[in-house]
Amino acid sequence: MRHVVVRVSATDDQTPANELGYRLVIRGRGLMMRVGEEALHPSDDGTFAFPYKDTLDLEIDVQAVDRNGNVGPLTTIIVDTATAEAHLQW
């Protein structure tokens, strides 16, 4: 099984970094799990891992969410495992 690993980090003037959540919206095929738009918390090493089979071609939108529900700017990660490339769009 293969995984796409996304490492996230953000800062906020009121919420400590370890209390920030993240909104993840995934568009594409090949994932074996679905992530909704609610704020999620990364693993202890600051990552989200997405398992897949074969190849994967998708976009992952990431936004930090502070404890008051304020949403930060959008970053889009474009993943294409067929070419082993990932690109960021702000």
C-alpha positions in Angstrom: 0.0 0.0 0.0 1.2 3.5 -0.9 0.5 6.8 0.9 0.5 10.4 0.0 1.7 12.3 3.1 0.9 15.9 3.6 2.8 17.8 6.3 0.9 20.9 7.6 1.9 23.8 9.7 0.3 27.2 10.5 0.4 29.9 13.1 -2.2 32.1 14.7 -2.0 35.0 17.1 -4.6 33.4 19.5 -4.5 29.7 19.0 -1.3 27.6 19.8 -0.1 25.7 16.7 -0.8 22.3 18.3 -4.5 23.3 18.7 -5.1 24.4 15.1 -7.3 22.1 13.0 -7.3 21.8 9.2 -10.0 21.7 6.6 -9.2 19.3 3.9 -11.1 19.0 0.7 -9.9 16.3 -1.7 -10.9 16.2 -5.4 -9.9 13.2 -7.5 -10.0 9.5 -7.8 -7.9 6.7 -6.4 -8.3 7.4 -2.7 -9.5 4.7 -0.4 -10.9 7.2 2.1 -13.0 10.3 1.9 -12.2 13.5 4.0 -14.9 16.0 4.5 -14.7 19.7 5.1 -14.7 19.6 9.0 -11.6 20.7 10.8 -9.3 17.7 11.4 -6.1 17.4 13.5 -2.9 16.0 12.0 -0.9 13.1 13.6 1.7 14.0 16.2 4.3 14.6 13.5 2.1 17.2 11.8 1.0 15.0 8.9 -2.0 13.6 7.2 -1.5 10.3 5.3 -3.8 9.1 2.5 -3.6 5.5 1.3 -4.1 4.7 -2.4 -3.6 1.9 -4.9 -2.0 2.1 -8.3 -1.8 5.8 -9.3 -3.3 8.9 -7.9 -4.2 12.2 -9.6 -6.0 14.7 -7.3 -6.0 18.1 -5.7 -6.0 18.6 -1.9 -7.2 22.0 -0.6 -5.8 22.8 2.9 -6.9 25.6 5.2 -6.0 26.0 8.9 -8.8 26.6 11.3 -8.3 28.2 14.7 -10.2 27.4 17.9 -12.7 30.2 17.1 -13.6 28.6 13.8 -11.7 31.3 11.7 -10.4 29.8 8.5 -7.0 30.7 7.0 -6.0 31.1 3.4 -6.4 28.2 1.0 -3.4 26.2 -0.3 -4.0 23.7 -3.0 -1.7 20.7 -3.4 -1.8 19.0 -6.8 -0.7 15.4 -6.6 0.1 13.1 -9.6 1.7 9.9 -8.6 2.1 8.7 -12.2 4.7 11.4 -12.7 5.8 11.5 -9.0 5.1 15.2 -8.9 3.3 17.5 -6.4 2.7 21.2 -6.9 1.4 23.9 -4.5 -1.0 26.7 -5.5 -1.7 29.6 -3.1 
